[in-house]
Amino acid sequence: MSAGTDPSRSQKTTMPTTEQTDQERYLDRQKRDTRNDLIAKQVVQSLGSPADLLKVQVRPLGKDRYRVNVFVGKYGATGRIADSFFLTADDEGKILTSSPEIARLY
């Protein structure tokens, strides 16, 4: 028997459980994108759609907190933020609270 080897010890190598596989990261990204899309749609439904709407940007700020910016303008380069909200939403994307309150403007 050679020095330093113990036949009773297993030579198994395992991947750490904290690493996500590519598929898990993809699924997490899909879920996050879907939730952000649902939040954006609810904001537009509640606020109304301005004639020169460019996009609704949803930025996560924490587990259930988001900042939503409504961009308007004729072209992307000249767009400006017309409305901005801080929201909380559940895991499915349903808006629970908004500051300021979302009121129909358009």
CNS distance restraints for C-alpha pairs under 8 A (distance, minus, plus):
assign (resid   1 and name CA) (resid   5 and name CA) 7.67 0.50 0.50
assign (resid  15 and name CA) (resid  19 and name CA) 7.69 0.50 0.50
assign (resid  20 and name CA) (resid  24 and name CA) 5.85 0.50 0.50
assign (resid  20 and name CA) (resid  25 and name CA) 6.30 0.50 0.50
assign (resid  21 and name CA) (resid  25 and name CA) 6.35 0.50 0.50
assign (resid  22 and name CA) (resid  26 and name CA) 6.12 0.50 0.50
assign (resid  23 and name CA) (resid  27 and name CA) 6.16 0.50 0.50
assign (resid  24 and name CA) (resid  28 and name CA) 6.11 0.50 0.50
assign (resid  25 and name CA) (resid  29 and name CA) 6.11 0.50 0.50
assign (resid  26 and name CA) (resid  30 and name CA) 6.18 0.50 0.50
assign (resid  27 and name CA) (resid  31 and name CA) 6.17 0.50 0.50
assign (resid  28 and name CA) (resid  32 and name CA) 6.15 0.50 0.50
assign (resid  29 and name CA) (resid  33 and name CA) 6.06 0.50 0.50
assign (resid  30 and name CA) (resid  34 and name CA) 6.07 0.50 0.50
assign (resid  31 and name CA) (resid  35 and name CA) 6.16 0.50 0.50
assign (resid  32 and name CA) (resid  36 and name CA) 6.16 0.50 0.50
assign (resid  33 and name CA) (resid  37 and name CA) 6.14 0.50 0.50
assign (resid  34 and name CA) (resid  38 and name CA) 6.27 0.50 0.50
assign (resid  35 and name CA) (resid  39 and name CA) 6.27 0.50 0.50
assign (resid  35 and name CA) (resid  91 and name CA) 7.47 0.50 0.50
assign (resid  35 and name CA) (resid  92 and name CA) 6.11 0.50 0.50
assign (resid  35 and name CA) (resid  93 and name CA) 4.74 0.50 0.50
assign (resid  36 and name CA) (resid  40 and name CA) 6.19 0.50 0.50
assign (resid  36 and name CA) (resid  58 and name CA) 5.88 0.50 0.50
assign (resid  36 and name CA) (resid  59 and name CA) 8.00 0.50 0.50
assign (resid  36 and name CA) (resid  93 and name CA) 6.91 0.50 0.50
assign (resid  37 and name CA) (resid  41 and name CA) 6.20 0.50 0.50
assign (resid  37 and name CA) (resid  58 and name CA) 7.97 0.50 0.50
assign (resid  38 and name CA) (resid  42 and name CA) 6.27 0.50 0.50
assign (resid  38 and name CA) (resid  93 and name CA) 5.72 0.50 0.50
assign (resid  38 and name CA) (resid  94 and name CA) 7.48 0.50 0.50
assign (resid  39 and name CA) (resid  43 and name CA) 6.30 0.50 0.50
assign (resid  39 and name CA) (resid  58 and name CA) 7.46 0.50 0.50
assign (resid  39 and name CA) (resid  89 and name CA) 7.83 0.50 0.50
assign (resid  39 and name CA) (resid  93 and name CA) 5.53 0.50 0.50
assign (resid  39 and name CA) (resid  94 and name CA) 6.72 0.50 0.50
assign (resid  39 and name CA) (resid  95 and name CA) 6.68 0.50 0.50
assign (resid  40 and name CA) (resid  44 and name CA) 6.38 0.50 0.50
assign (resid  40 and name CA) (resid  56 and name CA) 5.95 0.50 0.50
assign (resid  40 and name CA) (resid  57 and name CA) 7.27 0.50 0.50
assign (resid  40 and name CA) (resid  58 and name CA) 6.63 0.50 0.50
assign (resid  40 and name CA) (resid  68 and name CA) 7.54 0.50 0.50
assign (resid  41 and name CA) (resid  45 and name CA) 6.12 0.50 0.50
assign (resid  42 and name CA) (resid  46 and name CA) 6.11 0.50 0.50
assign (resid  42 and name CA) (resid  94 and name CA) 7.98 0.50 0.50
assign (resid  42 and name CA) (resid  95 and name CA) 7.58 0.50 0.50
assign (resid  43 and name CA) (resid  47 and name CA) 5.82 0.50 0.50
assign (resid  43 and name CA) (resid  48 and name CA) 7.92 0.50 0.50
assign (resid  43 and name CA) (resid 102 and name CA) 7.30 0.50 0.50
assign (resid  44 and name CA) (resid  48 and name CA) 5.14 0.50 0.50
assign (resid  44 and name CA) (resid  49 and name CA) 5.77 0.50 0.50
assign (resid  45 and name CA) (resid  49 and name CA) 7.53 0.50 0.50
assign (resid  46 and name CA) (resid 102 and name CA) 6.43 0.50 0.50
assign (resid  46 and name CA) (resid 103 and name CA) 6.40 0.50 0.50
assign (resid  46 and name CA) (resid 104 and name CA) 5.73 0.50 0.50
assign (resid  47 and name CA) (resid 102 and name CA) 6.06 0.50 0.50
assign (resid  47 and name CA) (resid 103 and name CA) 5.47 0.50 0.50
assign (resid  47 and name CA) (resid 104 and name CA) 4.13 0.50 0.50
assign (resid  47 and name CA) (resid 105 and name CA) 5.61 0.50 0.50
assign (resid  47 and name CA) (resid 106 and name CA) 6.45 0.50 0.50
assign (resid  48 and name CA) (resid 104 and name CA) 5.63 0.50 0.50
assign (resid  48 and name CA) (resid 105 and name CA) 6.11 0.50 0.50
assign (resid  48 and name CA) (resid 106 and name CA) 4.53 0.50 0.50
assign (resid  49 and name CA) (resid  53 and name CA) 6.67 0.50 0.50
assign (resid  49 and name CA) (resid 106 and name CA) 5.65 0.50 0.50
assign (resid  50 and name CA) (resid  72 and name CA) 7.44 0.50 0.50
assign (resid  50 and name CA) (resid 106 and name CA) 5.49 0.50 0.50
assign (resid  52 and name CA) (resid  72 and name CA) 5.27 0.50 0.50
assign (resid  52 and name CA) (resid  73 and name CA) 5.29 0.50 0.50
assign (resid  52 and name CA) (resid  74 and name CA) 6.08 0.50 0.50
assign (resid  53 and name CA) (resid  70 and name CA) 7.54 0.50 0.50
assign (resid  53 and name CA) (resid  71 and name CA) 6.18 0.50 0.50
assign (resid  53 and name CA) (resid  72 and name CA) 4.45 0.50 0.50
assign (resid  53 and name CA) (resid  73 and name CA) 6.55 0.50 0.50
assign (resid  54 and name CA) (resid  70 and name CA) 7.85 0.50 0.50
assign (resid  54 and name CA) (resid  71 and name CA) 5.42 0.50 0.50
assign (resid  54 and name CA) (resid  72 and name CA) 5.00 0.50 0.50
assign (resid  54 and name CA) (resid  73 and name CA) 6.34 0.50 0.50
assign (resid  54 and name CA) (resid  74 and name CA) 7.70 0.50 0.50
assign (resid  54 and name CA) (resid  75 and name CA) 7.61 0.50 0.50
assign (resid  54 and name CA) (resid  76 and name CA) 6.88 0.50 0.50
assign (resid  54 and name CA) (resid  79 and name CA) 7.25 0.50 0.50
assign (resid  55 and name CA) (resid  70 and name CA) 6.22 0.50 0.50
assign (resid  55 and name CA) (resid  71 and name CA) 5.33 0.50 0.50
assign (resid  55 and name CA) (resid  72 and name CA) 7.14 0.50 0.50
assign (resid  56 and name CA) (resid  68 and name CA) 6.86 0.50 0.50
assign (resid  56 and name CA) (resid  69 and name CA) 5.78 0.50 0.50
assign (resid  56 and name CA) (resid  70 and name CA) 4.62 0.50 0.50
assign (resid  56 and name CA) (resid  71 and name CA) 6.13 0.50 0.50
assign (resid  57 and name CA) (resid  68 and name CA) 5.54 0.50 0.50
assign (resid  57 and name CA) (resid  69 and name CA) 5.13 0.50 0.50
assign (resid  57 and name CA) (resid  70 and name CA) 6.44 0.50 0.50
assign (resid  57 and name CA) (resid  71 and name CA) 7.68 0.50 0.50
assign (resid  58 and name CA) (resid  66 and name CA) 6.55 0.50 0.50
assign (resid  58 and name CA) (resid  67 and name CA) 5.92 0.50 0.50
assign (resid  58 and name CA) (resid  68 and name CA) 4.58 0.50 0.50
assign (resid  58 and name CA) (resid  69 and name CA) 6.69 0.50 0.50
assign (resid  59 and name CA) (resid  66 and name CA) 5.45 0.50 0.50
assign (resid  59 and name CA) (resid  67 and name CA) 5.17 0.50 0.50
assign (resid  59 and name CA) (resid  68 and name CA) 6.30 0.50 0.50
assign (resid  60 and name CA) (resid  64 and name CA) 7.62 0.50 0.50
assign (resid  60 and name CA) (resid  65 and name CA) 6.03 0.50 0.50
assign (resid  60 and name CA) (resid  66 and name CA) 4.41 0.50 0.50
assign (resid  60 and name CA) (resid  67 and name CA) 6.48 0.50 0.50
assign (resid  61 and name CA) (resid  65 and name CA) 5.18 0.50 0.50
assign (resid  61 and name CA) (resid  66 and name CA) 5.08 0.50 0.50
assign (resid  61 and name CA) (resid  67 and name CA) 6.80 0.50 0.50
assign (resid  62 and name CA) (resid  66 and name CA) 7.11 0.50 0.50
assign (resid  64 and name CA) (resid  88 and name CA) 5.36 0.50 0.50
assign (resid  64 and name CA) (resid  89 and name CA) 5.46 0.50 0.50
assign (resid  64 and name CA) (resid  90 and name CA) 6.37 0.50 0.50
assign (resid  64 and name CA) (resid  91 and name CA) 7.48 0.50 0.50
assign (resid  65 and name CA) (resid  86 and name CA) 7.25 0.50 0.50
assign (resid  65 and name CA) (resid  87 and name CA) 5.65 0.50 0.50
assign (resid  65 and name CA) (resid  88 and name CA) 4.50 0.50 0.50
assign (resid  65 and name CA) (resid  89 and name CA) 6.60 0.50 0.50
assign (resid  66 and name CA) (resid  86 and name CA) 5.74 0.50 0.50
assign (resid  66 and name CA) (resid  87 and name CA) 5.08 0.50 0.50
assign (resid  66 and name CA) (resid  88 and name CA) 6.18 0.50 0.50
assign (resid  66 and name CA) (resid  89 and name CA) 7.75 0.50 0.50
assign (resid  67 and name CA) (resid  84 and name CA) 7.15 0.50 0.50
assign (resid  67 and name CA) (resid  85 and name CA) 5.69 0.50 0.50
assign (resid  67 and name CA) (resid  86 and name CA) 4.57 0.50 0.50
assign (resid  67 and name CA) (resid  87 and name CA) 6.21 0.50 0.50
assign (resid  68 and name CA) (resid  84 and name CA) 5.57 0.50 0.50
assign (resid  68 and name CA) (resid  85 and name CA) 5.14 0.50 0.50
assign (resid  68 and name CA) (resid  86 and name CA) 6.39 0.50 0.50
assign (resid  68 and name CA) (resid  87 and name CA) 7.44 0.50 0.50
assign (resid  69 and name CA) (resid  81 and name CA) 6.20 0.50 0.50
assign (resid  69 and name CA) (resid  82 and name CA) 7.65 0.50 0.50
assign (resid  69 and name CA) (resid  83 and name CA) 5.94 0.50 0.50
assign (resid  69 and name CA) (resid  84 and name CA) 4.46 0.50 0.50
assign (resid  69 and name CA) (resid  85 and name CA) 6.61 0.50 0.50
assign (resid  70 and name CA) (resid  81 and name CA) 5.57 0.50 0.50
assign (resid  70 and name CA) (resid  82 and name CA) 5.75 0.50 0.50
assign (resid  70 and name CA) (resid  83 and name CA) 5.13 0.50 0.50
assign (resid  70 and name CA) (resid  84 and name CA) 6.20 0.50 0.50
assign (resid  71 and name CA) (resid  79 and name CA) 6.04 0.50 0.50
assign (resid  71 and name CA) (resid  80 and name CA) 5.35 0.50 0.50
assign (resid  71 and name CA) (resid  81 and name CA) 4.49 0.50 0.50
assign (resid  71 and name CA) (resid  82 and name CA) 5.85 0.50 0.50
assign (resid  71 and name CA) (resid  83 and name CA) 7.42 0.50 0.50
assign (resid  72 and name CA) (resid  79 and name CA) 5.32 0.50 0.50
assign (resid  72 and name CA) (resid  80 and name CA) 5.59 0.50 0.50
assign (resid  72 and name CA) (resid  81 and name CA) 6.38 0.50 0.50
assign (resid  72 and name CA) (resid  82 and name CA) 6.21 0.50 0.50
assign (resid  73 and name CA) (resid  78 and name CA) 6.11 0.50 0.50
assign (resid  73 and name CA) (resid  79 and name CA) 4.38 0.50 0.50
assign (resid  73 and name CA) (resid  80 and name CA) 6.41 0.50 0.50
assign (resid  74 and name CA) (resid  78 and name CA) 6.91 0.50 0.50
assign (resid  74 and name CA) (resid  79 and name CA) 6.92 0.50 0.50
assign (resid  75 and name CA) (resid  79 and name CA) 6.11 0.50 0.50
assign (resid  85 and name CA) (resid  98 and name CA) 6.42 0.50 0.50
assign (resid  85 and name CA) (resid  99 and name CA) 5.65 0.50 0.50
assign (resid  85 and name CA) (resid 100 and name CA) 6.03 0.50 0.50
assign (resid  85 and name CA) (resid 101 and name CA) 7.91 0.50 0.50
assign (resid  85 and name CA) (resid 102 and name CA) 7.72 0.50 0.50
assign (resid  86 and name CA) (resid  98 and name CA) 5.70 0.50 0.50
assign (resid  86 and name CA) (resid  99 and name CA) 5.17 0.50 0.50
assign (resid  86 and name CA) (resid 100 and name CA) 7.18 0.50 0.50
assign (resid  87 and name CA) (resid  95 and name CA) 6.81 0.50 0.50
assign (resid  87 and name CA) (resid  96 and name CA) 7.32 0.50 0.50
assign (resid  87 and name CA) (resid  97 and name CA) 5.52 0.50 0.50
assign (resid  87 and name CA) (resid  98 and name CA) 4.48 0.50 0.50
assign (resid  87 and name CA) (resid  99 and name CA) 6.43 0.50 0.50
assign (resid  88 and name CA) (resid  95 and name CA) 6.00 0.50 0.50
assign (resid  88 and name CA) (resid  96 and name CA) 5.48 0.50 0.50
assign (resid  88 and name CA) (resid  97 and name CA) 5.25 0.50 0.50
assign (resid  88 and name CA) (resid  98 and name CA) 6.69 0.50 0.50
assign (resid  89 and name CA) (resid  93 and name CA) 5.38 0.50 0.50
assign (resid  89 and name CA) (resid  94 and name CA) 5.23 0.50 0.50
assign (resid  89 and name CA) (resid  95 and name CA) 4.32 0.50 0.50
assign (resid  89 and name CA) (resid  96 and name CA) 5.11 0.50 0.50
assign (resid  89 and name CA) (resid  97 and name CA) 7.16 0.50 0.50
assign (resid  90 and name CA) (resid  94 and name CA) 5.49 0.50 0.50
assign (resid  90 and name CA) (resid  95 and name CA) 6.79 0.50 0.50
assign (resid  90 and name CA) (resid  96 and name CA) 6.95 0.50 0.50
assign (resid  97 and name CA) (resid 101 and name CA) 7.88 0.50 0.50
assign (resid  98 and name CA) (resid 102 and name CA) 6.63 0.50 0.50
